[in-house]
Amino acid sequence: MKKLAIIIPYYKIDFFEETIKSVAVQNNRNFVLYIGNDASPDNPLPIIEKYASDFSYHYFDYTENLGGKNLALQWERILDNVQEEWFQILGDDDVIADNFVEEFYKKLPYIEEKSASVVKFSHQWIDEDNQLIKDFEYPFSEITPQDFFLQKYHDEIKSSLSENIFKMAIYKKHKFEKLPLAWGSDDLAILAFANKHNIIYIKDTKVKVRISTKSISGSNNYDELKEKALHQMKSIIITKYSNFFSFDFINKIINQYIYQSYQKGFSFYYPVIFYYLKHLKFTAFLKALKKTYYIYKKNA
């Protein structure tokens, strides 16, 4: 039985052939491929049929572009069709090593023994010419979701969506947060989908993540939206996941959130300050309440 789904949310054709080829040459074919065309102007079918004719795949040709509204909506639209127990969302310009599926199945008994629901893989950044920009490999074999998030937040580790495999049953309980550009949605997903169990880290294969001017990660055109997404992510951490972290960390996040709301005019979600009341920090709450008054006055 095939337990793994590889999902490609397709829109850009520029590097798509390399992506689909990397899936087609897997040593272990024990997976099902799902490709969702997000109303792209470029027809991917000739490339798909060239490489995917001899293994299981499903192709969805959507007429409505959802990725332009929010990338996570496009991911979830494809995921609604997935029956397998585990899934990877592979960017349409990213590449997996030929032993990617093989290494997942090798590790699967241990993953299940540990009740893990997030599996992370070693990854590299590559450019438009497939040249290596940087190789990332970390010393841990497991990491708690809290430590992962803290290290990512403090830029001590790098992470993106493609180098993860998630358990479908846990995803269905949480879904993806709909942040602008889905920037940070993967980090919140890892935190939530881990379900308070350790994340398993596999080093014996690679996911190559493409950093180019055509990608959100590599382009400077989206900097303001990225900043707004990270601002919104802070409010979600404070209101939904604060019990994962220390008071000092959440206090720091609240102060950053209030400062950015005031200085940059970003939206302010008032329930963030009620964190202080829950922890009986009345003085901190009153100080935060005073600051929210100035935010309201400035943005009115």
N, C-alpha and C positions, 0 to 999 in steps of 0.2 A: 504494500500500500504506500502510495506517495504521501508523505507527511509535510512536504515543503512546497510553498507557492512562491515563485519569483514574480513580482509585480513591477511592470515598467509603465509609469505614467508618461505617455509620449506626447511631445509637442514639437521639439526641435529636431530636425533631421541631420544637423551638422555632423554629429558624432554617433548617431544612432546605429549605424552599421557596425561600428566597433563594439558597441554595447551588446547588440543582439548576437554578434559572433562570439563574444566571450561567454554568453549563456549556452550557445550551441555546442561549444567544444568542451563542455564539462565532462570530466572523467566519470562522474556518477550522474546518470540521467533520471534519478529518482525524484523528480520535481515536476510541477505543472507551471507553465508560463502563462501569465496574464498580461496583455498589453491593452491599455486604454488610450485611444486617440482622442485628445482633448480639443477636437475641432481644429486641428492643425491645417495650415495651408498646404503642407507637403504630405503626400500620400506615402505611408511607410510600408504598404503591403508588398511591393516588389522586394524590399529588403527582408521583410519577415519571411516571405515564401522562399527566398533564396537560402536562408539559414535554418528555418524552423520547420521544415517539411517532414522531418523524421522523428519528431517528439511532440508530446502533448502541449498544445497551447490554445488559449482563447483570445480572440481579438474583438474589441468593442470599439465601434466607430461612432463616437458621440457627436451629436450635432450642436450641442451647447457647450461653450467653453466655460468651464468652472475654475480652471487654474488661474484665469485672469482675475477672478473674484477672490479666491483663496485656494492655494495649492492643496491644502488639507481636504477640501471638498472633493477635489479630483481623486485623491488617494482613496477616500472613503467610498466614492462611487464605484471604483473598481473592486474594493474589498468586499462590497455587498455580494459579489459573485463568487467569492473564494470559499472553498469547502475544506481546504487542507488545514492541518493543526497549527502550522507555523508559516510565517510569511516574511519575506524581505521586500522592501520597496527600493528598487534600483533606479537611480536617476538615468534619464535617457542619454546622458553623455558619460556615464561612469562605466567601469569595467571590473569584472570579477576574475580572479585567477582560475585556471582550469581545475583546480582541486578544491574550490570553494564549497560546493555541495558535498563532496566526499568528506571533507574535514568536519562539516556540520554533523553528518551522520556518525562519524567516528566518535564524536563527543556527545552525541545525543543520550546514550544511557546515563552518563554522568550528569548531564543537564537535568534529566528527569529525576535522577536520584536526589539532586539538590533542590528540586521543586522550582528551578529557575524558569523565568518566563521572558527574559531578555538575554540575548547572546550578542556579544560585540566582537568584531574582528579587527585584526591589525589592518592598517590602511596606509595609503600613500596619496600625496597630491601629485597630479601630473598636469602638464600644460596642453595647449592646442596641438602640439606636435608629439604628444605622448612622451615627452621628456620628463624625467623625475624632478619635481620641485623639492619635495621633502618626504622622508620616510618616518612614519610614526609607529613605534612599538614600545609598549609600556611593560614595566617589570612585574605587574600583578597578573595572576591567573583568574582572580575573582576580585570584585570590588562592590561595596555596598552602593545602593543608589544614591544615598546621601553624599558619600565621598566622591562618587562620580560627578554629581551636580556641582559640588563645591569646587572640585578641581577644574571643571569646565568653566565655571563662573569666574574663577581667578586666573583663567588662561594657562593653567598648568598642564592640561591635556586638550587635544583637539578631537572633535567628533562631528560627524554629520549623519544624515539619515541612512545612506546606502550601506554603511558597514554594520548594520544591525539586523538581527532576526528576532521577531516578536511572536509570542504565543497568541493565537487568534482569540481564544476564550477570554483572556485578560483584556485584550484590545477592545472587545465588544462591551466590556463593562465601563470603559473610560472614554474611548474614542480619542481623536486628536483635538488639542486646543486650536482654535481658529485665530492665530496671530497673523498680522500683516506679513505677506510673503511666506507664511508658515515659518518665519525666522525665529528659531527657538522652540518651535512646536515639537521637534524631535527630542530636544533635551527634556522637555516636560513629559513627553511620552515615555522616555526611558525611566524617568523618576516614578511615574504612575504605573506603567506596565510591569515594572520589576516586582510590584506587589509585595514590597518589603523583604524580598529575597535577594541574594547576591546576584550581580550580573556576571555571567561567565565570559571570560575573554579568551579568544582563540588566536594564537599567533602563527599557526602553521600554514596560513594562506593569506592572501591579500585582496583588499578591495581598493581599486584605484579610483580616486575621486578627482574629477577634472575641474581645475580652476582656470577659467578663461573669461574673456571679456563678454562672452555670450551667456555666462552663468550668473546667477544671483550672487554666489559667493565671490566671484572674481571681478564683478563690475562695481564701479563707484556710483552708478546711476541710482542705486537704491538705498544710499546711506541714510537718508532721512526716514524712510519706511522701516529700515532695520532698527534704527534707534527707537522709533515708536513701538516696534514689536517687542524689543527688550524692556521698554518701559511697561508695557502691558503685561509682560511675563512676570515682572516684579510683583504686580498686584495679585496675580494668580498664586505665586509662591506664598505671599503673605496671607491670603485669605483661604487657600485650599491646602497648602502643604507646610504650613509653619511648624506643625508638630514634628516634622522630620528634622528640624534644625534647632540650633541653640538660640537662646534669646538674643545674644550679642549679634549673631548673624542677621536675624530678622530685623532687629532694631536698626542695624546698618542699612538694610534694604529699604526699610520704611523712610529713613532719612534721605536716602538717595532718590526715592520715589517722590517725596514731597519737594525736594530741591528741583528736580527736573520738571515737575508739574508747574512750579512757580517760574523758573527761569525760561523754560522753553514753551510754556503754554500747553503742554501735553494734558490730555484728559486726566482727571483726578477721580478715583473711585473711593468714595468716603469710607466704606467699611474697612479699609486697611488700618485705620487708626484704632478700631475697636480691638485689635490685637492686644493693645496695652490694657484695656479693661479686663480682658480674659485672664491676664497675668497679674491683675491687681496693681498695675503700675499707673496710679492715678495722676501723679505729677507729669509723667511722660505723656499720658493721654491729654491732659490739659494743654501742655505745650504744643502737641501736634494739632489739637483742635484750634488753637490760636493761629497756627500757620495755615491751616485750611481756610480760615477766614480771609487771610490775605490773598490766598490763591483765588478764592471765589471773587473777591473784590477786584483783583487784577484782571480776571478773565470775564467779568460780567459785561 
